[in-house]
Amino acid sequence: MAQSNTGVGLTIKNKNLSAELIESKNVPVLGAQFKIFTGQGTEKRLFSLDTVEAGIYGELGTNSVTADDTTFAEISFDQKRVASAIEMTQQAINDEGIGLEAHVKEILIKRLLKKFTNQAFGYGTADGASEFQSILDYNTTTLKVNSTDIKSFTGGATLANIDSAYGEFAEVNAGEAIWVVDSFATVSTLLDEANQLLLKKENRANGSIGTIFNIPVFIQPMNSKAKIVLMNPKAYAVSVSDNSGIKESDNHLSGKKVFTGDVYAHGKVVDPNAIKIIKA
C-alpha cells in the first residue's frame, strides 16, 4: 500500500487516544470496564488487594482506631503495540464534516477495546510476556500475583457451580461484579431453585444481556477455555501509553484517507481473588 503524509490536509485536531481509552467506561465493549491507566513502556505498579472495611468508633480520644495490614501486589507491565486502521473516501470525509473526529475515534476506540477484551479472555498468553495476559490461562504460569491462583470450578454451567462461584466472591467486589459467558446459550435455559429462568432480562446495562443474582451478564468468546467468569473487571488492568494517538496518511492507489489508531498497551491480572472461573 503506497502511503504518504501529503495530499489532503489533516482532519483530526485532537489525535490523542489515551484519555478516550481511560474514560471509555460507557463504551459498550467489555474491556472498557477494565482498570485502564496511563503508563510508560516497561514499568512496575503497586495494586492493593485490600478487603478490609472501615469501622465505626467513638469521638477522638475515647478509643483508638485499629490498624489493619493492607496487602499490595507489584505487577510488571511491558507495553506492546496495538493498532487498527480504517480508510475513508474524500467524499465521506466531506459528508461527515465536523463529526468526522468523533466518528473515527469511536470506531478506533471500539476496535482497540475489543482487542484488549479478546486478549484477556483466552486469546492472550499465560504470563503476558509476548501479548496481554489471559485470565483463563493465568493459573498455568509461575508468575502469579502473590503466588495466588484464580479459583476455578469444573463441570460446566450449572446452577451449583454458579452458586459456588457467587458464594465465594468477596462481598467487597460484589458492587462492581460482572458475569461473562461464552455464549447466550450457556445461561439462557438455566433454571433457579424456584424453577424460574436464572437469567433475568430486565435492567440490561451497557451491552449486557440481563442479570444473574442482580449482577450484569455479558457475552464474550473465550477460545473454548471457559464457560463463565465472575469477576470485578478492575481485577484486570491495562497500561496505555500517554502518547497513544491517531496517525493520518493518504492511500494514493485507492484515493482514500487512512486513519490508524496506534497505541502501546499491556494487560495483566492484578487481583486473582476477585475472579472466579467456571470451566466445562
VOBAKOL-818723 format. One line per field, with one value per residue: chain; x, y, z of N, C-alpha, C in turn. Coordinates in nm, 2 decimals. Atoms other than C-alpha are relative to their C-alpha. Layout:
# residues N
ch A:...
npx X:...
npy Y:...
npz Z:...
capx X:...
capy Y:...
capz Z:...
cpx X:...
cpy Y:...
cpz Z:...
//
This chain:
# residues 280
ch A:A:A:A:A:A:A:A:A:A:A:A:A:A:A:A:A:A:A:A:A:A:A:A:A:A:A:A:A:A:A:A:A:A:A:A:A:A:A:A:A:A:A:A:A:A:A:A:A:A:A:A:A:A:A:A:A:A:A:A:A:A:A:A:A:A:A:A:A:A:A:A:A:A:A:A:A:A:A:A:A:A:A:A:A:A:A:A:A:A:A:A:A:A:A:A:A:A:A:A:A:A:A:A:A:A:A:A:A:A:A:A:A:A:A:A:A:A:A:A:A:A:A:A:A:A:A:A:A:A:A:A:A:A:A:A:A:A:A:A:A:A:A:A:A:A:A:A:A:A:A:A:A:A:A:A:A:A:A:A:A:A:A:A:A:A:A:A:A:A:A:A:A:A:A:A:A:A:A:A:A:A:A:A:A:A:A:A:A:A:A:A:A:A:A:A:A:A:A:A:A:A:A:A:A:A:A:A:A:A:A:A:A:A:A:A:A:A:A:A:A:A:A:A:A:A:A:A:A:A:A:A:A:A:A:A:A:A:A:A:A:A:A:A:A:A:A:A:A:A:A:A:A:A:A:A:A:A:A:A:A:A:A:A:A:A:A:A:A:A:A:A:A:A:A:A:A:A:A:A
npx 0.08:-0.08:0.06:-0.08:0.06:0.04:0.13:0.11:-0.04:0.03:0.14:0.02:-0.07:-0.05:-0.03:-0.03:0.10:-0.02:0.11:0.12:-0.01:0.02:0.14:0.09:0.08:0.14:0.00:0.06:-0.09:-0.03:-0.13:0.01:0.02:-0.13:-0.07:-0.09:-0.08:-0.11:-0.13:-0.11:-0.09:-0.02:0.00:0.07:0.10:0.06:0.15:0.05:0.09:0.06:0.14:0.04:0.09:-0.02:0.08:0.07:-0.07:0.04:-0.06:-0.15:-0.04:0.08:-0.06:-0.09:0.04:-0.08:-0.07:0.00:-0.10:0.04:-0.08:-0.03:-0.07:-0.08:0.03:-0.09:0.07:-0.10:0.09:-0.02:0.07:0.13:0.04:0.11:0.01:0.12:-0.01:0.12:-0.02:0.01:0.14:0.06:-0.06:0.07:0.13:-0.01:-0.02:-0.06:0.01:-0.10:-0.09:0.07:0.03:-0.12:-0.04:0.09:-0.04:-0.13:0.01:0.07:-0.09:-0.11:0.06:0.03:-0.13:-0.03:0.09:-0.03:-0.13:0.02:0.08:-0.04:-0.07:-0.14:-0.09:0.01:-0.08:0.01:-0.13:0.00:0.13:0.06:0.02:0.14:0.06:0.04:-0.13:-0.08:-0.04:-0.10:-0.13:-0.06:-0.01:0.13:0.00:-0.01:0.01:0.14:0.08:0.14:0.09:0.07:0.09:0.02:0.13:0.09:0.09:0.11:0.04:-0.09:-0.13:0.02:0.02:-0.13:-0.08:0.06:-0.02:-0.14:-0.04:-0.01:0.10:-0.06:0.00:0.14:0.06:-0.05:-0.01:0.07:-0.01:-0.04:0.03:-0.05:0.11:0.13:0.06:-0.06:0.09:0.14:0.10:-0.02:0.11:-0.04:0.06:0.14:0.04:0.01:-0.12:-0.10:-0.04:0.11:-0.03:0.02:-0.12:-0.12:-0.08:-0.13:-0.04:0.03:0.12:0.09:-0.07:0.02:-0.02:-0.01:-0.13:0.01:-0.05:-0.05:-0.05:-0.13:-0.06:-0.11:-0.10:0.03:-0.08:0.08:0.14:0.05:-0.09:0.06:-0.11:0.00:-0.08:-0.12:-0.10:-0.09:-0.05:-0.07:-0.09:0.01:-0.10:0.07:-0.01:0.08:0.08:0.04:-0.09:0.07:-0.08:0.08:-0.02:0.02:0.05:0.14:0.06:0.07:-0.08:-0.03:-0.02:-0.06:0.00:-0.13:-0.02:-0.08:0.08:-0.02:0.10:-0.04:0.08:-0.06:0.06:0.06:0.11:0.12:0.03:0.03:0.02:0.07:-0.05:0.08
npy -0.12:-0.12:-0.10:-0.12:-0.09:-0.12:0.01:-0.07:-0.05:0.07:-0.03:0.03:-0.10:0.06:0.13:0.08:0.10:0.05:-0.05:0.06:0.14:0.00:-0.05:0.07:0.09:0.01:0.06:0.14:0.11:0.05:-0.05:-0.14:0.01:0.03:-0.12:-0.05:-0.11:-0.04:0.06:-0.02:0.11:0.11:-0.06:0.08:-0.08:0.06:0.01:0.05:0.12:-0.02:0.03:-0.04:-0.11:-0.10:0.03:-0.12:-0.02:-0.12:-0.12:0.00:0.01:0.10:0.13:-0.01:0.07:0.12:0.00:0.13:0.01:0.00:0.08:-0.06:0.09:-0.07:0.06:-0.05:-0.02:-0.02:-0.04:0.05:-0.08:0.04:-0.10:0.02:-0.10:-0.01:-0.08:-0.08:-0.08:-0.14:-0.04:0.03:-0.10:-0.13:0.02:0.00:-0.14:-0.02:0.12:0.10:0.04:0.09:0.12:0.08:0.04:0.10:0.13:0.05:0.04:0.13:0.11:0.02:0.07:0.14:0.07:0.02:0.10:0.13:0.05:0.03:0.12:0.12:-0.01:-0.04:0.11:0.02:-0.09:-0.13:-0.04:-0.04:-0.06:-0.03:0.13:0.06:0.03:0.14:0.08:-0.06:0.10:0.09:-0.07:0.00:-0.14:-0.04:-0.11:0.05:0.14:0.03:0.06:-0.03:0.11:0.05:0.11:0.08:0.06:-0.08:-0.11:0.06:-0.09:0.03:-0.07:-0.14:-0.03:0.01:-0.12:-0.12:0.01:-0.02:-0.13:-0.09:-0.10:-0.13:-0.01:0.03:-0.11:-0.02:0.13:0.04:0.14:0.00:0.14:0.02:-0.01:-0.02:0.13:0.05:-0.03:-0.05:0.09:0.05:-0.03:-0.01:0.09:-0.01:0.05:-0.11:-0.03:-0.06:-0.12:-0.10:-0.09:-0.14:-0.08:0.02:-0.12:-0.03:0.12:0.13:0.07:0.01:0.02:0.12:-0.05:-0.15:-0.04:0.00:0.11:-0.04:0.11:-0.02:0.13:0.03:0.10:0.13:0.03:-0.02:-0.03:-0.12:-0.07:-0.10:-0.08:-0.14:-0.03:-0.07:0.10:0.01:-0.13:-0.02:-0.12:-0.06:-0.11:-0.12:-0.06:0.07:-0.09:0.02:-0.04:-0.02:0.01:0.02:0.12:-0.05:0.10:0.00:-0.13:0.00:-0.04:0.11:-0.04:0.11:-0.01:0.06:-0.01:0.10:0.04:0.13:0.03:0.11:0.02:-0.07:0.05:0.13:0.03:-0.06:0.06:0.14:0.05:0.13:0.06:0.12
npz 0.00:0.01:-0.09:-0.03:-0.09:0.08:0.06:-0.07:-0.13:-0.12:-0.03:-0.14:-0.08:-0.13:0.05:-0.12:-0.04:-0.14:-0.08:0.04:-0.05:-0.15:-0.04:0.09:-0.07:0.06:0.13:-0.02:0.03:-0.13:-0.04:-0.05:-0.15:-0.06:-0.06:0.10:-0.05:0.08:-0.04:0.10:0.03:-0.10:-0.13:-0.10:-0.07:-0.12:0.00:-0.13:0.00:-0.13:-0.01:-0.13:0.01:-0.11:-0.12:-0.07:-0.13:-0.07:0.02:-0.02:-0.14:-0.08:0.03:0.11:0.12:0.03:0.13:0.06:0.11:0.13:0.09:0.13:0.09:0.10:0.14:0.11:0.13:0.11:0.11:0.13:0.10:0.04:0.10:0.09:0.10:0.08:0.12:0.03:0.13:-0.02:0.00:-0.13:-0.09:0.02:-0.05:-0.14:-0.05:-0.14:-0.08:0.04:-0.11:-0.10:0.07:0.01:-0.13:-0.05:0.07:-0.04:-0.14:-0.01:0.05:-0.09:-0.12:0.03:0.00:-0.14:-0.05:0.05:-0.06:-0.14:-0.01:0.06:0.13:-0.04:-0.05:-0.14:-0.08:0.06:0.04:0.14:0.03:-0.12:-0.08:0.01:-0.13:0.01:0.00:-0.11:-0.10:0.05:-0.01:-0.13:-0.04:-0.05:-0.09:-0.13:0.00:-0.02:0.11:0.02:-0.04:0.12:-0.02:0.12:0.01:0.09:-0.04:-0.08:-0.11:-0.12:0.02:0.00:-0.15:-0.07:0.04:-0.06:-0.15:-0.03:0.05:-0.12:0.00:0.04:0.14:0.05:0.06:0.14:0.06:0.13:0.05:0.14:0.05:0.13:0.10:-0.06:-0.03:-0.12:-0.11:0.04:-0.04:-0.13:-0.09:-0.14:-0.09:0.01:0.13:0.08:0.07:-0.09:0.07:0.01:0.12:-0.03:-0.05:0.08:-0.02:0.08:0.08:-0.06:0.05:-0.11:-0.13:-0.08:-0.14:0.01:0.06:0.15:0.07:0.13:0.09:0.05:0.04:-0.09:0.06:-0.05:-0.13:-0.12:0.03:-0.07:-0.10:-0.09:-0.04:0.00:0.11:-0.04:-0.03:0.12:0.03:0.12:0.01:0.13:0.01:0.01:0.13:0.10:0.08:0.14:0.11:0.12:0.12:0.12:0.09:0.13:0.09:-0.01:-0.01:-0.12:-0.11:-0.10:-0.14:-0.07:-0.15:-0.03:-0.14:-0.07:-0.11:-0.06:-0.10:-0.10:-0.12:-0.12:-0.12:0.03:-0.10:0.05:0.12:-0.01:0.14:0.02:0.12:0.04
capx 0.00:0.15:0.10:0.23:0.16:0.09:-0.23:-0.55:-0.49:-0.50:-0.86:-0.82:-0.73:-0.70:-0.52:-0.46:-0.64:-0.51:-0.77:-1.05:-0.94:-0.92:-1.26:-1.43:-1.63:-1.96:-1.85:-2.05:-1.74:-1.65:-1.28:-1.40:-1.47:-1.11:-0.88:-0.72:-0.44:-0.16:0.18:0.51:0.68:0.81:0.73:0.60:0.29:0.15:-0.21:-0.40:-0.56:-0.73:-1.07:-1.09:-1.38:-1.38:-1.52:-1.74:-1.56:-1.64:-1.52:-1.14:-0.97:-1.24:-1.09:-0.83:-0.88:-0.75:-0.48:-0.51:-0.24:-0.30:-0.18:-0.01:0.10:0.37:0.27:0.51:0.37:0.56:0.36:0.31:0.20:-0.17:-0.31:-0.61:-0.66:-0.97:-1.00:-1.24:-1.30:-1.27:-1.64:-1.72:-1.48:-1.66:-2.00:-1.90:-1.79:-1.72:-1.84:-1.55:-1.32:-1.58:-1.67:-1.32:-1.23:-1.54:-1.45:-1.09:-1.16:-1.41:-1.16:-0.88:-1.11:-1.22:-0.86:-0.80:-1.10:-1.02:-0.66:-0.79:-1.04:-0.84:-0.66:-0.35:-0.08:-0.05:0.23:0.16:0.52:0.45:0.09:-0.16:-0.21:-0.51:-0.73:-0.82:-0.45:-0.32:-0.32:-0.07:0.21:0.45:0.44:0.13:0.02:0.14:0.15:-0.23:-0.44:-0.77:-1.04:-1.18:-1.48:-1.53:-1.84:-1.98:-2.25:-2.47:-2.67:-2.45:-2.13:-2.28:-2.40:-2.05:-1.87:-2.11:-2.08:-1.70:-1.70:-1.58:-1.85:-1.61:-1.61:-1.99:-2.08:-1.87:-1.91:-2.00:-2.07:-1.90:-2.04:-1.91:-2.25:-2.61:-2.70:-2.47:-2.72:-3.04:-3.22:-3.08:-3.34:-3.31:-3.43:-3.78:-3.78:-3.76:-3.52:-3.19:-3.11:-3.33:-3.36:-3.45:-3.21:-2.97:-2.68:-2.42:-2.43:-2.53:-2.79:-2.95:-2.86:-2.80:-2.83:-2.87:-2.52:-2.50:-2.42:-2.20:-2.12:-1.76:-1.60:-1.34:-1.14:-1.31:-1.12:-1.41:-1.79:-1.85:-1.63:-1.75:-1.52:-1.47:-1.35:-1.10:-0.92:-0.77:-0.56:-0.44:-0.14:-0.18:0.10:0.00:0.12:-0.12:-0.29:-0.42:-0.19:-0.32:-0.19:-0.32:-0.36:-0.29:-0.38:-0.73:-0.77:-0.87:-0.76:-0.61:-0.66:-0.45:-0.52:-0.17:-0.13:0.12:-0.06:-0.04:-0.30:-0.24:-0.44:-0.39:-0.63:-0.69:-0.91:-1.16:-1.20:-1.38:-1.39:-1.63:-1.49:-1.65
capy 0.00:0.33:0.59:0.94:1.22:1.46:1.53:1.61:1.82:1.68:1.65:1.52:1.80:1.61:1.29:1.16:0.83:0.78:0.99:0.84:0.48:0.57:0.74:0.47:0.31:0.39:0.23:-0.10:-0.32:-0.54:-0.42:-0.06:-0.18:-0.29:-0.07:0.13:0.37:0.57:0.40:0.41:0.12:-0.13:-0.05:-0.19:-0.07:-0.14:-0.27:-0.31:-0.64:-0.49:-0.63:-0.46:-0.22:0.09:0.07:0.30:0.45:0.70:1.05:1.13:1.02:0.77:0.47:0.40:0.30:-0.05:-0.06:-0.35:-0.47:-0.39:-0.64:-0.49:-0.67:-0.54:-0.60:-0.56:-0.42:-0.43:-0.24:-0.39:-0.21:-0.24:-0.08:-0.06:0.13:0.25:0.40:0.68:0.84:1.21:1.23:1.05:1.29:1.59:1.44:1.38:1.74:1.84:1.50:1.32:1.33:1.17:0.92:0.80:0.79:0.59:0.32:0.30:0.30:0.01:-0.19:-0.14:-0.23:-0.54:-0.64:-0.58:-0.79:-1.08:-1.10:-1.10:-1.38:-1.66:-1.52:-1.38:-1.58:-1.72:-1.50:-1.20:-1.19:-1.16:-1.05:-0.94:-1.19:-1.42:-1.45:-1.81:-1.92:-1.73:-2.04:-2.22:-1.95:-1.95:-1.57:-1.53:-1.23:-1.30:-1.67:-1.67:-1.89:-1.79:-2.01:-2.24:-2.48:-2.76:-2.93:-2.66:-2.40:-2.55:-2.38:-2.55:-2.40:-2.06:-2.07:-2.18:-1.90:-1.64:-1.77:-1.75:-1.40:-1.15:-0.90:-0.61:-0.69:-0.76:-0.40:-0.39:-0.76:-0.89:-1.23:-1.31:-1.61:-1.76:-1.76:-1.67:-2.04:-2.11:-1.95:-1.88:-2.20:-2.25:-2.26:-2.14:-2.32:-2.19:-2.34:-1.99:-1.87:-1.78:-1.51:-1.20:-0.99:-0.67:-0.39:-0.45:-0.22:-0.10:-0.41:-0.68:-0.94:-0.93:-1.02:-1.32:-1.25:-0.88:-0.89:-0.79:-1.07:-1.01:-1.23:-1.28:-1.57:-1.74:-1.96:-2.27:-2.23:-2.14:-2.12:-1.85:-1.59:-1.40:-1.10:-0.75:-0.61:-0.39:-0.71:-0.69:-0.38:-0.23:0.01:0.25:0.49:0.85:0.93:0.69:0.85:0.87:0.88:1.01:0.93:0.91:0.59:0.72:0.39:0.40:0.77:0.72:0.87:0.63:0.68:0.45:0.41:0.34:0.26:0.09:-0.11:-0.42:-0.60:-0.82:-0.98:-0.77:-0.93:-1.30:-1.31:-1.10:-1.35:-1.69:-1.92:-2.20:-2.44:-2.73
capz 0.00:-0.11:0.16:0.23:0.46:0.18:-0.01:0.17:0.48:0.83:0.95:1.31:1.55:1.88:1.78:2.14:2.23:2.58:2.75:2.55:2.64:3.01:3.01:2.79:3.06:2.88:2.56:2.51:2.49:2.79:2.80:2.87:3.23:3.29:3.51:3.23:3.33:3.18:3.18:3.00:2.83:3.08:3.44:3.77:3.95:4.30:4.33:4.66:4.73:5.04:5.15:5.49:5.55:5.78:6.13:6.35:6.65:6.92:6.94:6.92:7.24:7.35:7.18:6.92:6.56:6.48:6.21:5.97:5.72:5.36:5.10:4.79:4.48:4.25:3.88:3.59:3.26:2.93:2.66:2.32:2.00:1.93:1.61:1.38:1.06:0.87:0.52:0.42:0.08:0.05:-0.03:0.30:0.48:0.33:0.41:0.77:0.82:1.18:1.30:1.15:1.45:1.69:1.42:1.36:1.73:1.81:1.56:1.66:2.04:2.00:1.79:2.04:2.34:2.16:2.12:2.49:2.57:2.35:2.48:2.84:2.77:2.64:2.33:2.52:2.69:3.04:3.16:2.93:2.81:2.43:2.44:2.70:2.99:2.95:3.26:3.15:3.13:3.43:3.66:3.43:3.48:3.77:3.77:3.98:4.18:4.53:4.44:4.43:4.19:4.04:4.19:3.92:3.91:3.67:3.54:3.32:3.35:3.63:3.90:4.16:4.00:3.96:4.33:4.44:4.24:4.37:4.73:4.72:4.57:4.83:4.92:4.87:4.50:4.46:4.38:4.06:3.97:3.62:3.48:3.15:2.95:2.63:2.46:2.52:2.51:2.81:3.05:2.86:2.97:3.32:3.60:3.96:4.27:4.21:3.86:3.71:3.45:3.62:3.36:3.41:3.10:3.27:3.37:3.08:3.13:2.87:2.64:2.89:2.81:3.15:3.51:3.73:4.11:4.01:3.85:3.48:3.23:2.92:2.62:2.53:2.33:2.55:2.30:2.44:2.77:3.00:3.01:3.27:3.46:3.76:3.83:3.93:3.60:3.78:3.87:3.52:3.44:3.12:3.09:2.80:2.68:2.72:2.37:2.20:1.91:1.55:1.25:0.92:0.57:0.21:0.01:-0.34:-0.50:-0.37:-0.33:0.03:0.36:0.62:0.99:1.21:1.59:1.72:2.09:2.32:2.58:2.81:3.02:3.33:3.61:3.92:4.17:4.12:4.44:4.25:3.97:3.96:3.65:3.56:3.31:3.11
cpx 0.09:-0.07:0.10:-0.07:-0.03:-0.13:-0.10:0.05:-0.05:-0.14:-0.03:0.08:0.06:0.02:0.03:-0.11:0.01:-0.11:-0.13:-0.01:-0.02:-0.14:-0.10:-0.10:-0.15:-0.01:-0.05:0.09:0.05:0.14:0.00:-0.01:0.13:0.06:0.10:0.07:0.11:0.13:0.10:0.08:0.00:0.01:-0.07:-0.09:-0.05:-0.15:-0.04:-0.09:-0.09:-0.15:-0.05:-0.09:0.03:-0.09:-0.06:0.06:-0.07:0.08:0.16:0.03:-0.07:0.05:0.08:-0.05:0.10:0.07:0.01:0.11:-0.07:0.09:0.02:0.06:0.07:-0.01:0.09:-0.08:0.11:-0.09:0.04:-0.08:-0.13:-0.06:-0.11:-0.01:-0.14:0.03:-0.13:0.03:-0.01:-0.14:-0.06:0.05:-0.08:-0.14:-0.01:0.01:0.06:-0.02:0.10:0.09:-0.07:-0.03:0.12:0.05:-0.09:0.03:0.13:0.00:-0.07:0.09:0.11:-0.05:-0.03:0.12:0.04:-0.08:0.03:0.13:-0.03:-0.08:0.04:0.08:0.14:0.08:-0.01:0.08:0.00:0.14:0.00:-0.12:-0.06:-0.02:-0.15:-0.04:-0.01:0.12:0.09:0.05:0.12:0.14:0.05:0.01:-0.13:0.01:0.00:-0.02:-0.14:-0.06:-0.13:-0.08:-0.08:-0.10:-0.02:-0.13:-0.10:-0.09:-0.12:-0.04:0.09:0.13:-0.02:-0.02:0.14:0.09:-0.05:0.02:0.14:0.05:0.00:-0.11:0.05:0.00:-0.14:-0.06:0.04:0.01:-0.07:0.02:0.04:-0.03:0.05:-0.10:-0.13:-0.06:0.05:-0.09:-0.14:-0.11:0.02:-0.11:0.06:-0.07:-0.15:-0.05:-0.03:0.13:0.10:0.04:-0.12:0.03:-0.03:0.13:0.13:0.08:0.12:0.05:-0.02:-0.12:-0.10:0.08:-0.02:0.04:0.02:0.14:-0.01:0.08:0.04:0.04:0.14:0.06:0.13:0.10:-0.02:0.07:-0.08:-0.14:-0.05:0.12:-0.08:0.12:-0.04:0.09:0.13:0.11:0.10:0.03:0.07:0.08:0.00:0.10:-0.08:0.02:-0.07:-0.08:-0.04:0.10:-0.08:0.10:-0.10:0.04:-0.02:-0.05:-0.15:-0.07:-0.07:0.09:0.01:0.01:0.04:0.00:0.12:0.03:0.11:-0.07:0.04:-0.10:0.05:-0.11:0.07:-0.06:-0.07:-0.11:-0.13:-0.05:-0.04:-0.04:-0.07:0.03:-0.09:0.03
cpy 0.12:0.11:0.12:0.09:0.13:-0.02:0.08:0.04:-0.08:0.04:-0.03:0.10:-0.06:-0.15:-0.10:-0.10:-0.04:0.03:-0.07:-0.15:0.00:0.03:-0.07:-0.08:-0.01:-0.06:-0.15:-0.11:-0.04:0.06:0.14:0.00:-0.04:0.12:0.05:0.13:0.04:-0.05:0.03:-0.12:-0.11:0.06:-0.09:0.09:-0.08:0.00:-0.05:-0.11:0.01:-0.04:0.04:0.12:0.09:-0.04:0.13:0.01:0.12:0.12:-0.01:-0.01:-0.10:-0.14:0.01:-0.08:-0.11:0.02:-0.14:0.01:0.01:-0.07:0.07:-0.11:0.09:-0.07:0.07:0.01:0.03:0.02:-0.06:0.09:-0.07:0.10:-0.05:0.11:0.00:0.09:0.08:0.07:0.15:0.05:-0.03:0.10:0.13:-0.01:0.00:0.14:0.00:-0.12:-0.11:-0.05:-0.10:-0.13:-0.10:-0.05:-0.11:-0.14:-0.06:-0.04:-0.13:-0.11:-0.03:-0.07:-0.14:-0.09:-0.03:-0.11:-0.14:-0.06:-0.04:-0.13:-0.11:0.01:0.06:-0.12:-0.01:0.10:0.15:0.06:0.05:0.07:0.05:-0.13:-0.04:-0.04:-0.16:-0.09:0.03:-0.11:-0.09:0.07:-0.01:0.15:0.06:0.12:-0.05:-0.15:-0.05:-0.05:0.07:-0.12:-0.05:-0.11:-0.07:-0.07:0.08:0.10:-0.07:0.10:-0.02:0.08:0.15:0.04:0.00:0.12:0.12:0.00:0.03:0.14:0.10:0.12:0.13:0.02:0.00:0.13:0.03:-0.13:-0.01:-0.15:0.01:-0.15:-0.01:0.00:0.02:-0.14:-0.06:0.02:0.02:-0.10:-0.05:0.05:0.02:-0.10:0.01:-0.04:0.12:0.03:0.08:0.14:0.09:0.10:0.15:0.07:-0.03:0.13:-0.01:-0.13:-0.13:-0.06:-0.02:-0.01:-0.14:0.04:0.15:0.04:-0.01:-0.11:0.05:-0.12:0.03:-0.14:-0.02:-0.11:-0.14:-0.04:0.02:0.02:0.13:0.06:0.09:0.09:0.14:0.04:0.08:-0.09:-0.03:0.15:0.01:0.13:0.05:0.12:0.13:0.08:-0.08:0.09:-0.05:0.05:0.01:-0.01:-0.02:-0.12:0.05:-0.10:0.00:0.13:0.02:0.06:-0.12:0.06:-0.13:0.03:-0.07:0.02:-0.10:-0.03:-0.14:-0.03:-0.12:-0.02:0.07:-0.04:-0.13:-0.04:0.05:-0.06:-0.15:-0.06:-0.13:-0.06:-0.12:-0.12
cpz 0.00:0.08:0.01:0.09:-0.07:-0.07:0.08:0.14:0.12:0.04:0.15:0.08:0.13:-0.03:0.12:0.03:0.14:0.09:-0.03:0.05:0.15:0.04:-0.08:0.07:-0.05:-0.14:0.01:-0.05:0.14:0.05:0.05:0.15:0.07:0.07:-0.10:0.05:-0.09:0.05:-0.11:-0.02:0.10:0.14:0.10:0.08:0.12:-0.01:0.14:-0.02:0.13:0.00:0.14:-0.01:0.12:0.12:0.05:0.14:0.07:-0.03:0.02:0.15:0.08:-0.02:-0.13:-0.12:-0.03:-0.14:-0.05:-0.11:-0.13:-0.09:-0.13:-0.09:-0.10:-0.14:-0.10:-0.13:-0.10:-0.13:-0.13:-0.10:-0.04:-0.10:-0.08:-0.09:-0.07:-0.12:-0.02:-0.13:0.04:0.00:0.14:0.11:-0.01:0.05:0.16:0.07:0.14:0.09:-0.02:0.11:0.10:-0.07:-0.01:0.14:0.06:-0.05:0.05:0.15:0.02:-0.05:0.10:0.13:-0.03:0.00:0.14:0.06:-0.04:0.06:0.15:0.02:-0.09:-0.13:0.03:0.05:0.15:0.08:-0.06:-0.05:-0.15:-0.04:0.13:0.08:-0.01:0.14:0.01:0.00:0.11:0.09:-0.05:0.01:0.14:0.05:0.05:0.09:0.15:0.01:0.01:-0.13:-0.01:0.03:-0.12:0.04:-0.13:0.00:-0.08:0.07:0.07:0.11:0.12:-0.02:0.01:0.15:0.07:-0.04:0.07:0.15:0.04:-0.04:0.11:-0.02:-0.04:-0.15:-0.06:-0.07:-0.14:-0.08:-0.13:-0.02:-0.15:-0.05:-0.15:-0.11:0.07:0.04:0.13:0.12:-0.03:0.05:0.15:0.09:0.14:0.08:0.00:-0.14:-0.10:-0.08:0.08:-0.06:-0.01:-0.10:0.02:0.04:-0.08:0.00:-0.10:-0.08:0.07:-0.05:0.11:0.13:0.06:0.14:0.00:-0.05:-0.15:-0.07:-0.14:-0.08:-0.05:-0.04:0.09:-0.06:0.05:0.13:0.12:-0.05:0.06:0.09:0.08:0.05:0.02:-0.12:0.03:0.05:-0.12:-0.04:-0.13:0.00:-0.14:-0.01:-0.02:-0.13:-0.11:-0.08:-0.14:-0.09:-0.13:-0.12:-0.12:-0.08:-0.14:-0.10:0.00:0.01:0.13:0.11:0.10:0.14:0.08:0.15:0.04:0.15:0.05:0.13:0.05:0.11:0.08:0.10:0.11:0.13:-0.03:0.10:-0.05:-0.13:0.03:-0.14:0.01:-0.13:-0.03:0.08
//
